[in-house]
Amino acid sequence: MADVDQAAIAEFRASGGRVGGDLSGTPVLLLHHVGARSGTAYVTPLAYADLGGGRLAIAASNGGSARHPAWYHNLRAHPAITVEVGTRTFPAVAEEQLASARAALWSVLAARFPTLATFAAGTERTIPLFVLSPLDD
């Protein structure tokens, strides 16, 4: 895990779900996921959008990189995840949004996070989008 991720995770947990620095003011969650091939447990801090009804949306932008982030492959292989938001931790399922569902969600996310459109313009790949739905609500 990158040092910046470790620092963000520690800050998130120490402050009840808030982080500073470049992510100050951005809603951040901690995504617990399992390696697609390794089976290793990981925790990744990610920006998210609250869709209401307990559902959260995340984008596999990877900063506009030409490659999907590793967690993208992990969610595809193992969609049963755990999410930390604020001081709450809960089981959820991750569902990749495709076709018209992706297009509708893209509009919402690009409006909330203008940097996302910049990332998309900098890569040839389509940035995958996921909806995280809690299992206990």
C-alpha positions as CSV (number, residue, x, y, z in Angstrom):
1,M,0.0,0.0,0.0
2,A,1.3,3.4,-0.9
3,D,2.4,5.7,2.0
4,V,-0.1,8.3,0.9
5,D,-2.9,5.8,1.2
6,Q,-1.7,4.7,4.6
7,A,-1.6,8.3,5.8
8,A,-5.1,9.0,4.4
9,I,-6.5,5.9,6.1
10,A,-4.9,6.8,9.4
11,E,-6.3,10.4,9.1
12,F,-9.7,9.2,8.1
13,R,-10.0,6.9,11.1
14,A,-8.5,9.4,13.5
15,S,-10.9,12.2,12.4
16,G,-14.2,10.3,12.1
17,G,-14.0,10.0,8.3
18,R,-12.5,13.3,7.1
19,V,-9.2,13.8,5.3
20,G,-7.2,16.9,4.5
21,G,-4.6,17.8,1.9
22,D,-5.7,17.4,-1.7
23,L,-8.8,15.6,-0.6
24,S,-9.9,18.3,1.9
25,G,-13.7,18.8,1.5
26,T,-14.1,15.8,-0.7
27,P,-16.3,12.9,0.6
28,V,-14.0,9.9,1.1
29,L,-14.7,6.3,2.0
30,L,-12.5,3.4,2.7
31,L,-13.1,0.5,0.4
32,H,-12.2,-3.0,1.8
33,H,-11.7,-5.4,-1.1
34,V,-10.0,-8.7,-1.9
35,G,-7.3,-9.2,-4.5
36,A,-8.7,-10.8,-7.7
37,R,-5.9,-13.3,-7.9
38,S,-4.0,-13.0,-4.6
39,G,-6.9,-13.2,-2.2
40,T,-5.1,-10.5,-0.2
41,A,-7.3,-8.0,1.8
42,Y,-6.8,-4.4,0.8
43,V,-8.1,-1.0,2.0
44,T,-8.3,1.9,-0.5
45,P,-9.4,5.5,0.2
46,L,-11.6,6.8,-2.6
47,A,-13.8,9.8,-3.3
48,Y,-17.4,9.0,-3.5
49,A,-20.8,10.5,-4.3
50,D,-23.8,9.8,-2.0
51,L,-26.7,8.7,-4.3
52,G,-29.2,8.5,-1.4
53,G,-30.8,5.4,0.0
54,G,-27.5,4.3,1.4
55,R,-26.0,3.9,-2.1
56,L,-22.6,5.3,-3.0
57,A,-20.9,5.8,-6.3
58,I,-17.2,5.5,-7.1
59,A,-15.2,6.0,-10.3
60,A,-12.2,3.9,-11.3
61,S,-10.4,6.9,-12.8
62,N,-6.9,6.1,-11.5
63,G,-6.1,9.7,-12.0
64,G,-6.6,9.5,-15.7
65,S,-4.1,6.7,-16.1
66,A,-4.2,4.4,-19.2
67,R,-4.8,1.5,-16.8
68,H,-7.7,0.6,-14.5
69,P,-6.8,0.8,-10.8
70,A,-6.1,-2.6,-9.2
71,W,-9.2,-2.3,-7.1
72,Y,-11.3,-2.3,-10.3
73,H,-10.3,-5.9,-11.1
74,N,-10.8,-6.9,-7.4
75,L,-14.4,-5.6,-7.4
76,R,-15.1,-7.4,-10.6
77,A,-13.8,-10.6,-9.2
78,H,-15.2,-10.2,-5.6
79,P,-18.1,-7.7,-5.5
80,A,-18.8,-8.4,-1.8
81,I,-17.0,-5.7,0.0
82,T,-16.9,-3.7,3.2
83,V,-17.2,0.1,3.3
84,E,-16.2,2.7,5.9
85,V,-18.0,6.0,5.7
86,G,-17.5,8.4,8.6
87,T,-17.5,6.3,11.7
88,R,-19.8,3.6,10.1
89,T,-18.5,0.3,8.7
90,F,-20.9,-1.9,6.7
91,P,-21.0,-4.8,4.2
92,A,-22.0,-3.9,0.7
93,V,-22.0,-5.2,-2.9
94,A,-20.3,-3.4,-5.7
95,E,-22.1,-3.3,-9.1
96,E,-20.4,-1.9,-12.2
97,Q,-22.6,0.4,-14.1
98,L,-22.9,-0.3,-17.8
99,A,-24.6,1.2,-20.9
100,S,-27.4,3.7,-20.0
101,A,-26.9,3.2,-16.3
102,R,-23.3,4.3,-16.6
103,A,-24.2,7.2,-18.8
104,A,-26.7,8.5,-16.3
105,L,-24.3,8.1,-13.4
106,W,-21.5,9.7,-15.3
107,S,-23.5,12.9,-15.7
108,V,-24.1,13.0,-11.9
109,L,-20.4,12.3,-11.1
110,A,-18.9,14.6,-13.7
111,A,-21.1,17.4,-12.3
112,R,-20.0,16.8,-8.7
113,F,-16.4,16.2,-9.5
114,P,-15.2,18.2,-12.5
115,T,-11.7,16.7,-12.3
116,L,-13.3,13.4,-13.4
117,A,-14.0,14.8,-16.8
118,T,-10.4,16.0,-17.0
119,F,-9.2,12.5,-16.1
120,A,-11.5,11.0,-18.8
121,A,-10.1,13.4,-21.4
122,G,-6.6,12.3,-20.6
123,T,-7.1,8.6,-21.3
124,E,-8.4,6.4,-24.1
125,R,-10.1,4.0,-21.8
126,T,-13.7,4.4,-20.5
127,I,-13.6,5.1,-16.8
128,P,-15.6,2.4,-15.0
129,L,-18.2,3.4,-12.5
130,F,-19.6,1.4,-9.6
131,V,-22.6,1.7,-7.3
132,L,-22.0,0.4,-3.8
133,S,-25.2,-0.9,-2.1
134,P,-25.3,-1.7,1.6
135,L,-26.4,-5.1,2.6
136,D,-27.6,-4.2,6.1
137,D,-30.0,-1.4,5.3
